[in-house]
């Protein structure tokens, strides 16, 4: 009974560790998914009086050519004879406050494409689809054009402290028993350290997982019991796959580290002979571990693995990092003002398009916001020199206007992505603060 109780407790602890590790991967995935929904990883603000072509030219000079703003984010707008795609800045001028074509979509996009400045002025926001490569060069280019600017710089996350949990975990693996194998374990653990060159917590977690799996594989091979690996290797493999999904480029670094690990394993017997060449007695005969002892070792390591994984995950979520290029910034920064009520961007766009279609091809005065269907206006065609109303049962031919009314209007991709941004921004004095994930 005591043995059964201990086994039950051990299985419960192992299951909890597996759940914790998978929860970390899921949490990082959801965080990455939420961050990826935004149209860009950096936001730049300029006064509305600034020339946007000059701003775009300055951005292009530092390697930034994919920018979303009010002048290139298009929305469908009716001109009462057809529906055309118009940049939001132009559509905002065409459809004023009293214009029937103005819908709630205008207000939602305006909250995301414009921000209030420190003196109450209005600033235009530009969403950059990638991290700003060189903030100092960007500052110099914009200042050279005489443009005031602000930035919310989301730089690549530097692994300047992630080496602490990775190396601490590797040291713990090395210092465990048996003592006569510590040199090989140190070399094997070090073979995965190049993963720290990749920015991002995914590569750091991948490093500790691969360190653990390689050490466990060596122990199982030495004990001639590779079957004991499957209990612990499955959650480790799932976690590794999850990290590769979140950061595929970390897989390239891992592949580069594979030859190093293979070299360590290949040279292991040769290094042993080199170290023992002056021994006056033969090396002690290794007695393989029993299956129970090997399982206990693997369970201890599996439980310990949750510590560095949780440390890296919590640090990537809650520990901010200051921009190292703050001196090059303009003295203004963009920060999140308040959380907007989450909206279904696709549904809002579909309602907007349906309303524009109703204004264009529907009966006069019958367009209703929120309805995705409308009654088409009567269509007339010429037949034998006289005009005949086209019927809905196909007895008369639908005219060109009716044919256009039946054509679908595609959803604008950039506007849809902008509507997934749930924060309203503002421009305030101060240097930009880089946060890993918010």
N, C-alpha and C positions, 0 to 999 in steps of 0.2 A: 504493500500500500504506500509506503514511504517513497519507494522508487517511482511508482506511478504518479504520486503527487508532485515529485520533483520534475518528472518529465512533462507533466501538464503545465507547471509554472514556467519551465524553460520554453515550451512551445508557445505559451502566451506572450512571453517576453519577446521571442523571435518574431511572432506575428505583429506585435506592436512596433518593433523596429522596422519591419518591412512596410507597414502602413505609413510610418513616419517618413521613410525615404520616398515612397511613392507620392505622399502628400506634398513633399518638398518639390518633386518634379512637376506635379500638377500645378502647385502654386506658382512656380516660376513660369510655367507655360501660360497660365492665365494672365500673369503680369506682363509677359512678353506679348501676348495676344492683345491686351488692352493698349499697350504702348504702340503696337503696330497698327492699331485702328486709326490713330491720328495720321494726318496727311504727311507729316514730316517729323524729323527728330529735332529740328531747331526752328525757332520762330524769330524773324527779324522784323523790326518795326521802323518805319520812316514816316515823317509828317506827310499829310495828304497833299501839301503844297510841293513836295519833292517830285522831280521828274522820274517816273518809274522806268522809262528806257535807260536813263543814266544809272539808276540803281541796279537794273538788270545787267548793264554793261560792267559795272563794278563787281557784281557777284560773279559774272562769267570770267573776269580777269583772274579770279582766285580759284577757278575750277568748279564753280557752282552754276549749273545751267538748268537744273530742274527745280523750278520755283512755282508755287501756286499763290495766286493773289487775286484781287478783285478784277483785274484786267484780263486774266486768262482763264478764270473759272466761269464757264458758260452755263447758262440755264435756258430752257425753252421758253419763248415768249411769243405771244400772239401779236400780229399786226392787223388782226381782224380779217385778213384774207388768207393767211397761212401762218404756220408756226416756224419760227426761225430760232437758231441758237445764238444767243447774244451774251457777251461778257457781262458779268454781274454789275460792274461799274456802269456800263452803258444802260443795262436794263433798269438800274436804280434811277437813272436820270429820265429814262423814257416813261417809266411807270411811277409817277409821283404819288403822294399820299391819297389823293382823291381818284386815282386811276383805277378803273375796275379790274385791270389786269394784275394789280398788286395783291399778292397773297401772303400768308404767314411765312412762306419760304424766304421772302425778302428779309424779314426781321431776323430769322434764325441765321441766315448767312451773314447779315450785317454784324451780328454779335461776334461772329468768328473771324471776320475779315477786317474789322476795325477795332481800335482800342482807344481808351481815354489816356491822354498824356498827363504829366504832373501839373500842368497849368490849365487843365481843362480842355486842351486842344485835342483834335482827333488825329490819330495815327493809323496808317495803313499797315496791315500785317502781311508778311510774306512767309509762307511755309516752305522750308527747305526739305527736300525729300531725303537728305542724307546729312550726316554730321558735318559741321563746318570744319574743313581740313586745317585752316590756319586763321585763327581769329585775328592775330596781329596784322596779317596781310589784308584781311577784309577791312579792318579798321582804317588802315592806310589808304586803301582804294576808295572807301566812302568819304573819308576826310579830304582826299585829293579832289573829289568831285564836289566838295562843299555841301555834303549831305549829313544832316543830323541823323543819328540812328540809335537803336537800342536792340538788345538781343537777349534771348533766352537760350543760352548755349547748352545743348545736350551733347557733351563731348563723349568720345569713346571711354568706357569705364576702364580706368587704369588698375592693373592688378598689383598696386604698390604695397598692399597689405595682405593680399590673399595668399602670399607665400607663407604666412605664419601658420594658418591651419593646415596647409598642404605639407609643409616641412615638418610641423609638429607631429602630424599623423604618420608621416614617413619615418620619423625618428622613433616613434612608438613601435612601429612594425619591426624596425631594425633591432631595437633593444630587447625584444622578446626572446624567449628561449626557442631553440638551442643557441648557446653562445658561440659555438664553433662555426656558425653559418652567417654571422653578422656582416662580414665583409661582402659576401655575395648579395645579401639582402639590401645592403646599402647601395651597391651598384645597380641592382634591379630597380629599387625605388627611385634612384636618381635618373634612370633612363626616361622616366615620364615627366620630369621637371620642365622640359621644353614647352609643355602645354601652358605654363605660366606666362609665356610670351604673348599669348592671345588675351586681349582684353575681354572681360566678361566673366561672370561667375560660373557659367556653364563649363568653360575649359578647366577651371580650378576643381570643380566637382568631378569632372571626367578624370582629372589627374589622380585624385584620391581613390576613385573607383578602380582605375587601372592598376595603381600601386597595390591595392588590396587584392585584386583578382590574380595578379601575377605572383604575389607572395603565396597566396593560398594554393595556386596551381603547383608551385615548386614543392610545397609541403606535402600535398596530396601525391605527387609523383614520387617523392622520396619514401612515402609510406606505402607505396604501391596500392593506393586506394583512391583512384580518381572518381569513383562513384560517390564518394562523400562530398564532392563539390556541388552536386546539383541543387542541394537544399539552399545554399547561400549564393550560388552563381546566378540563379534566375532573377532575384530582385536586383542584383548588381548589373546584370545585362539589361534589364528593363530601364534602370536609371541611366546607364550609359547611352542607350538608344535615345532616351528622352533628351539628354543633353546634346546629342548630335542633331536631333531634329530642331532644337532651339538654336544651335550654333553649328551649322554644317561645316564651316571652315575649321572648326576645332578638330574635325576628323582628319583634315590634311596634316595638321601638326601631330596628331596621334599616329598617323601612318608613318610620319618621319621618325617618330620615336620607336616604332616597332623594330627597325634594324638594330637600334641601340640595345633594346631588351634582348633580342635574339643573340646579339654579340655577347652579352653578359652570360646568357645561358650556355652558349657554345664554349666560351673560354673558362667556364667554371671548373671543370676537372683539371685543366692545364694550370690554372692559378693555384688550385689546391696542391698540385705536385710541386709547383715553384715554391710555395710557402713551406712545404714539408721536406724540402730537399736536405735539410740539415738535421732532421729528426733522427734520433738513434733507435727509435722503435717505430713499427708500422702504425699507420693511422688506426684508431679504434674502430671496431666493427659497429656499423650503425644498425640498431635494432628498430624496425619499423614500429610506428605507433599503432596501438590498437584502434579499431574503428571508433570505439567510444571516446577515447582520448582525442582523436582527430576531430570528431564532431564537436567536442567541447571547445577545442581551440577555435574552430571555425565560427561557432556561435558567439564566442567572446569577441572575435574580430568583427563579426557582422553587427553586433550591438554597438561596438565602439565606432564603427563607420558612421553611424548617425550623428555623432558629435561634430566632426569637421563639416559634414554636409549641411547640418543645421546652422553651424556658425557662418559658413559662406553665404547661405541663403539669407539669413537674418541680416548679415552685414550688407549684402547687396541691396536689400530693401530699405533699411533704416539708416545706414551710415551715409551722409552726404559727402561730397567732395568739392572743394573749391577750385575754381578755374585757375590754372597756373598762368594764364595769360590775361589776368584781370587788369594789369596796367595798360594793356592795349585797347581796352574797351572804352566806350564813349562816356562813361559816368552815368549812363542810364541802363536799366535792365527791364525786361518784360517778365512779369510774374503773374501767376494765376490769381484772379480777383475773387471770383466766387463760382461755385458749382452750378451749372445750368441744369434745368430739369431735362432728364434724358428723353429724347424723342426717337421715334422710329423714322430714320432718315428716308428709307425706301418708301414707306407709306406716305410721308409728307411729299416727296417728289412725285409719286404716282397721283396724289390728289391735285398737286399743282398742274401737272400735265393734263389731267382730265378736265380741270377748270379752264385751262387755255384752249383745249379742244372745243369745249362747250361754247366759249366766247367766239371762237372762229367759225365753227360749223353748226352750232346748235341754234335753236330758235331764240330770237331776241328776247331778253329779259328772263329766260328760264335757266340761266347758268347758276348753279348753287354750289358753294364751297363745301367740300367734303364728299360729294357724290362723284363716283368714278364712272358713271354712265350719264348719257344725255340723249335728248331727242333731237335728231338731226333736222335741220331746216328743210323745207320743201325744195326739191331739186327739179329744175325744168330743163327739158331738152327740145330741140327743134325737130319736128317730124312733118314732112310734106308741107313745109312752108309755115307751119303753125307751131306754137309752143305747147308742150304737153308736160304735165307734172309726172315725174318719175315715181312709180309706185314701188312699194316695198316687196311685192311678190314677184318681181322680175319681169313684169309685162312691159316695162319701159326701161331703157338703158340709163344707168346711173351716170351722171355727168362728171366732168373733171373734178369739180369741187367735192362731190361725194366720194370719188375715188381717193382723193387726198385725205378725206376725213377717216377713211378706213385704214390708212397706213399707220403703223405704230411709231411712237416717238421714243427713242432710246433714252435711258436714264443717264444723265451726265455723271461720269465716274468721279471727277474731282469734287463736285458738289456733294455727292453721296458720301465721300470720305470726310469732307469737312463737317458734315452733320454728325459724324461719329465723335467729334471733339466735344466733350462735355464741360469744358471750362471756358469762362470768359476771361480775357487777359486785360492787363493795364500796364502802362509804362510808368515806372517810378525811378527816382534817383538811386544810384548804387550800382555796384559791379554785379555782373551776372553770377548767379549761383548755380552750379551744376549738380543736379541730383540724379542718382542712378535710376530710380524708379519712383514714381509718385502715383 
